[in-house]
Amino acid sequence: MVRPLRRTAAALQFAAVPDDVELVHRLRQGDEAAFVTLVDRYHAPLLRFASTMVPSRAVAEEVVQDTWLGLLRGIGGFEGRSSLKTWLYQILVNRARSASGKEGRTVPFSPGREPAVDPARFGGDGRWSVPPVAWTDDVEDRIQAEGMVERVAALVDRLPSVQRQVVTLRDLEGLPAGEVCRLLDLTDGNQRVLLHRGRSAVRRWLAAELGEEVAL
């Protein structure tokens, strides 16, 4: 006799979590609970990103509030050509630029001259003299993943503004490179340089805290 599968409370809860497509449909029907769910899901990440574009937390909060108003006003015209998440960030970027008084849509970019990795870490033959310690070989055993994510996010906040925007969207929010380029009006090459330098800086700072070089 085949016994029926028993679904745990956690599994039931996971199954009940609506995706963004469902929430958009419900929101168009006037479902207030769908809006509350979206706010719970995206308010904190939107606020974190807004803080990279405007001069103060108070202005960032205003920008996010305007973003939610923009969502409510424009949801009827949302065609789904991009993800809802990307659309929210596009609204936020436009509101943040207006709040900052910026003209145009060009993000200042400077490639810089500093090396991404300290040249002293390489030998005369160009190979590692002190190779990085693999992340999973050591760090994961000593630091809980949740705490590490929080620490990395705090280090990202130390980056220059445009690097912070790129690293936040790519690594913390998981947006594809093409969408980040469109949101920030960057070429693919500039986006890759900014991402590389941002990641390298966070790696150096994290290594200094851990007393070793880690491979992120």
CYANA upper distance limits for C-alpha pairs under 8 A (distance plus 0.5 A):
  7 ARG  CA     11 ALA  CA      6.48
  7 ARG  CA     12 LEU  CA      6.96
  8 THR  CA     12 LEU  CA      6.78
  9 ALA  CA     13 GLN  CA      6.60
 10 ALA  CA     14 PHE  CA      6.64
 11 ALA  CA     15 ALA  CA      6.61
 12 LEU  CA     16 ALA  CA      6.72
 13 GLN  CA     17 VAL  CA      7.10
 18 PRO  CA     22 GLU  CA      6.59
 18 PRO  CA     23 LEU  CA      7.08
 19 ASP  CA     23 LEU  CA      6.88
 20 ASP  CA     24 VAL  CA      6.58
 20 ASP  CA     38 LEU  CA      8.46
 20 ASP  CA     84 LEU  CA      7.13
 21 VAL  CA     25 HIS  CA      6.90
 21 VAL  CA     84 LEU  CA      8.32
 22 GLU  CA     26 ARG  CA      6.72
 23 LEU  CA     27 LEU  CA      6.41
 23 LEU  CA     34 ALA  CA      5.83
 23 LEU  CA     35 PHE  CA      8.09
 23 LEU  CA     37 THR  CA      8.49
 23 LEU  CA     38 LEU  CA      8.00
 24 VAL  CA     28 ARG  CA      6.71
 24 VAL  CA     34 ALA  CA      8.18
 24 VAL  CA     75 ILE  CA      8.02
 25 HIS  CA     29 GLN  CA      7.10
 26 ARG  CA     30 GLY  CA      7.13
 26 ARG  CA     31 ASP  CA      5.87
 26 ARG  CA     34 ALA  CA      6.61
 27 LEU  CA     31 ASP  CA      5.49
 27 LEU  CA     32 GLU  CA      7.37
 27 LEU  CA     34 ALA  CA      6.15
 27 LEU  CA     35 PHE  CA      6.81
 27 LEU  CA     75 ILE  CA      8.33
 28 ARG  CA     75 ILE  CA      7.27
 28 ARG  CA     76 GLY  CA      7.03
 31 ASP  CA     35 PHE  CA      7.55
 32 GLU  CA     36 VAL  CA      6.91
 33 ALA  CA     37 THR  CA      6.71
 34 ALA  CA     38 LEU  CA      6.83
 35 PHE  CA     39 VAL  CA      6.74
 36 VAL  CA     40 ASP  CA      6.69
 37 THR  CA     41 ARG  CA      6.65
 38 LEU  CA     42 TYR  CA      6.52
 38 LEU  CA     43 HIS  CA      8.26
 39 VAL  CA     43 HIS  CA      5.57
 40 ASP  CA     44 ALA  CA      8.30
 42 TYR  CA     46 LEU  CA      6.50
 43 HIS  CA     47 LEU  CA      6.61
 43 HIS  CA     64 VAL  CA      7.88
 44 ALA  CA     48 ARG  CA      6.68
 45 PRO  CA     49 PHE  CA      6.74
 45 PRO  CA    173 GLU  CA      8.04
 46 LEU  CA     50 ALA  CA      6.51
 46 LEU  CA     64 VAL  CA      6.99
 46 LEU  CA     89 TYR  CA      7.69
 46 LEU  CA     92 LEU  CA      8.04
 47 LEU  CA     51 SER  CA      6.72
 47 LEU  CA     60 ALA  CA      6.70
 47 LEU  CA     61 GLU  CA      6.90
 47 LEU  CA     64 VAL  CA      6.61
 48 ARG  CA     52 THR  CA      7.61
 49 PHE  CA     53 MET  CA      7.66
 49 PHE  CA    165 GLN  CA      7.26
 49 PHE  CA    168 THR  CA      7.51
 49 PHE  CA    169 LEU  CA      8.42
 50 ALA  CA     54 VAL  CA      6.94
 50 ALA  CA     60 ALA  CA      5.61
 50 ALA  CA     61 GLU  CA      8.33
 50 ALA  CA     63 VAL  CA      7.45
 50 ALA  CA     64 VAL  CA      7.60
 50 ALA  CA     92 LEU  CA      7.62
 50 ALA  CA     93 VAL  CA      8.15
 50 ALA  CA     96 ALA  CA      7.20
 51 SER  CA     55 PRO  CA      7.74
 51 SER  CA     56 SER  CA      7.29
 51 SER  CA     57 ARG  CA      6.71
 51 SER  CA     60 ALA  CA      5.83
 52 THR  CA    161 SER  CA      6.19
 52 THR  CA    162 VAL  CA      8.29
 52 THR  CA    164 ARG  CA      7.26
 52 THR  CA    165 GLN  CA      6.71
 53 MET  CA     60 ALA  CA      8.48
 53 MET  CA     93 VAL  CA      8.50
 53 MET  CA     96 ALA  CA      6.80
 53 MET  CA     97 ARG  CA      7.99
 53 MET  CA    100 SER  CA      8.20
 53 MET  CA    161 SER  CA      7.58
 53 MET  CA    165 GLN  CA      8.39
 54 VAL  CA     59 VAL  CA      6.99
 54 VAL  CA     60 ALA  CA      6.66
 54 VAL  CA     96 ALA  CA      6.90
 54 VAL  CA     97 ARG  CA      8.47
 54 VAL  CA     99 ALA  CA      7.84
 54 VAL  CA    100 SER  CA      6.39
 55 PRO  CA     59 VAL  CA      7.52
 55 PRO  CA     60 ALA  CA      8.38
 55 PRO  CA    100 SER  CA      8.18
 56 SER  CA     60 ALA  CA      6.77
 57 ARG  CA     61 GLU  CA      6.69
 58 ALA  CA     62 GLU  CA      6.93
 59 VAL  CA     63 VAL  CA      6.67
 59 VAL  CA     99 ALA  CA      8.04
 60 ALA  CA     64 VAL  CA      6.78
 60 ALA  CA     96 ALA  CA      8.13
 61 GLU  CA     65 GLN  CA      6.73
 62 GLU  CA     66 ASP  CA      6.69
 63 VAL  CA     67 THR  CA      6.65
 63 VAL  CA     92 LEU  CA      7.13
 63 VAL  CA     95 ARG  CA      6.37
 63 VAL  CA     96 ALA  CA      6.35
 63 VAL  CA     99 ALA  CA      7.79
 64 VAL  CA     68 TRP  CA      6.88
 64 VAL  CA     92 LEU  CA      7.07
 65 GLN  CA     69 LEU  CA      6.88
 66 ASP  CA     70 GLY  CA      6.56
 66 ASP  CA     92 LEU  CA      8.31
 66 ASP  CA     95 ARG  CA      7.49
 67 THR  CA     71 LEU  CA      6.73
 67 THR  CA     88 LEU  CA      7.49
 67 THR  CA     91 ILE  CA      6.27
 67 THR  CA     92 LEU  CA      5.81
 67 THR  CA     95 ARG  CA      7.45
 68 TRP  CA     72 LEU  CA      6.88
 69 LEU  CA     73 ARG  CA      6.67
 70 GLY  CA     74 GLY  CA      6.37
 70 GLY  CA     91 ILE  CA      7.35
 71 LEU  CA     75 ILE  CA      6.06
 71 LEU  CA     88 LEU  CA      7.63
 71 LEU  CA     91 ILE  CA      8.32
 74 GLY  CA     78 PHE  CA      6.99
 80 GLY  CA     84 LEU  CA      7.53
 82 SER  CA     86 THR  CA      6.77
 82 SER  CA     87 TRP  CA      7.00
 83 SER  CA     87 TRP  CA      6.79
 84 LEU  CA     88 LEU  CA      6.64
 85 LYS  CA     89 TYR  CA      6.91
 86 THR  CA     90 GLN  CA      6.68
 86 THR  CA    175 LEU  CA      8.09
 86 THR  CA    179 GLU  CA      7.78
 87 TRP  CA     91 ILE  CA      6.82
 88 LEU  CA     92 LEU  CA      6.72
 89 TYR  CA     93 VAL  CA      6.52
 89 TYR  CA    183 LEU  CA      8.05
 90 GLN  CA     94 ASN  CA      6.81
 90 GLN  CA    183 LEU  CA      6.49
 91 ILE  CA     95 ARG  CA      6.74
 92 LEU  CA     96 ALA  CA      6.43
 93 VAL  CA     97 ARG  CA      6.62
 93 VAL  CA    183 LEU  CA      7.72
 93 VAL  CA    184 LEU  CA      8.42
 94 ASN  CA     98 SER  CA      6.81
 95 ARG  CA     99 ALA  CA      6.61
 96 ALA  CA    100 SER  CA      6.56
 97 ARG  CA    101 GLY  CA      6.67
 97 ARG  CA    102 LYS  CA      5.87
 97 ARG  CA    103 GLU  CA      8.28
 98 SER  CA    102 LYS  CA      6.80
105 ARG  CA    184 LEU  CA      8.26
105 ARG  CA    185 ASP  CA      7.13
106 THR  CA    184 LEU  CA      8.24
106 THR  CA    185 ASP  CA      6.64
106 THR  CA    186 LEU  CA      8.33
107 VAL  CA    162 VAL  CA      8.06
107 VAL  CA    184 LEU  CA      7.10
107 VAL  CA    185 ASP  CA      7.10
107 VAL  CA    186 LEU  CA      7.58
108 PRO  CA    162 VAL  CA      8.32
109 PHE  CA    162 VAL  CA      8.15
109 PHE  CA    190 ASN  CA      7.99
111 PRO  CA    190 ASN  CA      8.22
111 PRO  CA    193 VAL  CA      7.50
111 PRO  CA    194 LEU  CA      8.01
115 PRO  CA    119 PRO  CA      7.90
116 ALA  CA    196 HIS  CA      8.22
116 ALA  CA    197 ARG  CA      6.44
116 ALA  CA    200 SER  CA      6.16
116 ALA  CA    201 ALA  CA      7.83
117 VAL  CA    121 ARG  CA      8.12
117 VAL  CA    200 SER  CA      7.47
121 ARG  CA    128 TRP  CA      6.50
121 ARG  CA    129 SER  CA      5.98
121 ARG  CA    130 VAL  CA      6.16
121 ARG  CA    131 PRO  CA      8.12
122 PHE  CA    126 GLY  CA      6.07
122 PHE  CA    127 ARG  CA      5.85
122 PHE  CA    128 TRP  CA      4.97
122 PHE  CA    129 SER  CA      5.38
122 PHE  CA    130 VAL  CA      7.67
123 GLY  CA    127 ARG  CA      6.08
123 GLY  CA    128 TRP  CA      6.67
123 GLY  CA    129 SER  CA      5.72
131 PRO  CA    213 GLU  CA      8.19
132 PRO  CA    212 GLU  CA      8.37
132 PRO  CA    213 GLU  CA      5.46
132 PRO  CA    214 VAL  CA      5.67
132 PRO  CA    215 ALA  CA      6.07
133 VAL  CA    137 ASP  CA      7.64
133 VAL  CA    138 ASP  CA      7.83
133 VAL  CA    212 GLU  CA      7.99
133 VAL  CA    213 GLU  CA      6.50
133 VAL  CA    214 VAL  CA      5.48
133 VAL  CA    215 ALA  CA      6.61
134 ALA  CA    138 ASP  CA      7.49
134 ALA  CA    214 VAL  CA      6.62
134 ALA  CA    215 ALA  CA      5.81
134 ALA  CA    216 LEU  CA      8.48
135 TRP  CA    139 VAL  CA      6.06
135 TRP  CA    140 GLU  CA      7.16
135 TRP  CA    214 VAL  CA      6.32
135 TRP  CA    215 ALA  CA      5.94
135 TRP  CA    216 LEU  CA      6.86
136 THR  CA    140 GLU  CA      5.90
136 THR  CA    141 ASP  CA      8.16
137 ASP  CA    141 ASP  CA      8.15
138 ASP  CA    142 ARG  CA      7.42
139 VAL  CA    143 ILE  CA      6.61
139 VAL  CA    214 VAL  CA      8.49
140 GLU  CA    144 GLN  CA      7.26
140 GLU  CA    145 ALA  CA      7.53
143 ILE  CA    147 GLY  CA      7.48
143 ILE  CA    148 MET  CA      7.08
144 GLN  CA    148 MET  CA      6.82
145 ALA  CA    149 VAL  CA      6.71
146 GLU  CA    150 GLU  CA      6.88
147 GLY  CA    151 ARG  CA      6.71
148 MET  CA    152 VAL  CA      6.59
149 VAL  CA    153 ALA  CA      6.64
150 GLU  CA    154 ALA  CA      6.78
151 ARG  CA    155 LEU  CA      6.80
152 VAL  CA    156 VAL  CA      6.67
152 VAL  CA    202 VAL  CA      7.64
152 VAL  CA    206 LEU  CA      8.04
153 ALA  CA    157 ASP  CA      7.07
153 ALA  CA    172 LEU  CA      8.08
154 ALA  CA    158 ARG  CA      7.72
155 LEU  CA    159 LEU  CA      7.86
155 LEU  CA    202 VAL  CA      6.53
155 LEU  CA    205 TRP  CA      7.85
155 LEU  CA    206 LEU  CA      8.31
156 VAL  CA    164 ARG  CA      6.51
156 VAL  CA    167 VAL  CA      7.83
156 VAL  CA    168 THR  CA      7.88
156 VAL  CA    198 GLY  CA      8.18
156 VAL  CA    202 VAL  CA      6.92
157 ASP  CA    164 ARG  CA      6.99
158 ARG  CA    164 ARG  CA      8.25
159 LEU  CA    163 GLN  CA      6.60
159 LEU  CA    164 ARG  CA      5.74
159 LEU  CA    198 GLY  CA      7.15
159 LEU  CA    201 ALA  CA      8.17
160 PRO  CA    164 ARG  CA      6.45
161 SER  CA    165 GLN  CA      6.68
162 VAL  CA    166 VAL  CA      6.83
162 VAL  CA    194 LEU  CA      8.01
163 GLN  CA    167 VAL  CA      6.58
163 GLN  CA    194 LEU  CA      5.72
163 GLN  CA    195 LEU  CA      6.92
163 GLN  CA    197 ARG  CA      7.96
163 GLN  CA    198 GLY  CA      5.94
164 ARG  CA    168 THR  CA      6.31
164 ARG  CA    198 GLY  CA      7.43
165 GLN  CA    169 LEU  CA      6.66
166 VAL  CA    170 ARG  CA      6.49
166 VAL  CA    180 VAL  CA      7.46
166 VAL  CA    191 GLN  CA      7.50
166 VAL  CA    194 LEU  CA      7.29
166 VAL  CA    195 LEU  CA      6.48
167 VAL  CA    171 ASP  CA      5.93
167 VAL  CA    172 LEU  CA      7.49
167 VAL  CA    194 LEU  CA      8.43
167 VAL  CA    195 LEU  CA      6.16
167 VAL  CA    198 GLY  CA      6.88
167 VAL  CA    199 ARG  CA      7.62
168 THR  CA    172 LEU  CA      5.38
168 THR  CA    173 GLU  CA      6.68
169 LEU  CA    173 GLU  CA      5.38
169 LEU  CA    174 GLY  CA      6.65
169 LEU  CA    175 LEU  CA      6.14
169 LEU  CA    180 VAL  CA      7.23
170 ARG  CA    174 GLY  CA      5.36
170 ARG  CA    175 LEU  CA      5.54
170 ARG  CA    176 PRO  CA      6.98
170 ARG  CA    177 ALA  CA      7.38
170 ARG  CA    180 VAL  CA      7.74
170 ARG  CA    195 LEU  CA      8.48
171 ASP  CA    175 LEU  CA      8.16
175 LEU  CA    179 GLU  CA      6.99
175 LEU  CA    180 VAL  CA      7.07
176 PRO  CA    180 VAL  CA      6.94
177 ALA  CA    181 CYS  CA      6.72
177 ALA  CA    188 ASP  CA      8.03
177 ALA  CA    191 GLN  CA      8.06
178 GLY  CA    182 ARG  CA      6.87
178 GLY  CA    188 ASP  CA      7.88
179 GLU  CA    183 LEU  CA      6.60
180 VAL  CA    184 LEU  CA      6.58
180 VAL  CA    185 ASP  CA      8.50
180 VAL  CA    186 LEU  CA      8.32
180 VAL  CA    191 GLN  CA      8.33
181 CYS  CA    185 ASP  CA      5.87
181 CYS  CA    186 LEU  CA      5.16
181 CYS  CA    187 THR  CA      6.62
181 CYS  CA    188 ASP  CA      6.84
181 CYS  CA    191 GLN  CA      7.01
182 ARG  CA    186 LEU  CA      7.27
186 LEU  CA    190 ASN  CA      6.59
186 LEU  CA    191 GLN  CA      6.47
187 THR  CA    191 GLN  CA      6.66
188 ASP  CA    192 ARG  CA      6.70
189 GLY  CA    193 VAL  CA      6.80
190 ASN  CA    194 LEU  CA      6.60
191 GLN  CA    195 LEU  CA      6.54
192 ARG  CA    196 HIS  CA      6.53
193 VAL  CA    197 ARG  CA      6.62
194 LEU  CA    198 GLY  CA      6.47
195 LEU  CA    199 ARG  CA      6.53
196 HIS  CA    200 SER  CA      6.53
197 ARG  CA    201 ALA  CA      6.65
198 GLY  CA    202 VAL  CA      6.82
199 ARG  CA    203 ARG  CA      6.58
200 SER  CA    204 ARG  CA      6.73
201 ALA  CA    205 TRP  CA      6.78
202 VAL  CA    206 LEU  CA      6.51
203 ARG  CA    207 ALA  CA      6.47
203 ARG  CA    213 GLU  CA      8.14
203 ARG  CA    214 VAL  CA      7.29
203 ARG  CA    215 ALA  CA      7.92
203 ARG  CA    216 LEU  CA      7.18
204 ARG  CA    208 ALA  CA      6.69
204 ARG  CA    213 GLU  CA      7.70
205 TRP  CA    209 GLU  CA      6.90
206 LEU  CA    210 LEU  CA      6.72
206 LEU  CA    214 VAL  CA      8.19
207 ALA  CA    211 GLY  CA      6.22
207 ALA  CA    212 GLU  CA      5.39
207 ALA  CA    213 GLU  CA      5.16
207 ALA  CA    214 VAL  CA      6.31
208 ALA  CA    212 GLU  CA      6.89
208 ALA  CA    213 GLU  CA      8.02
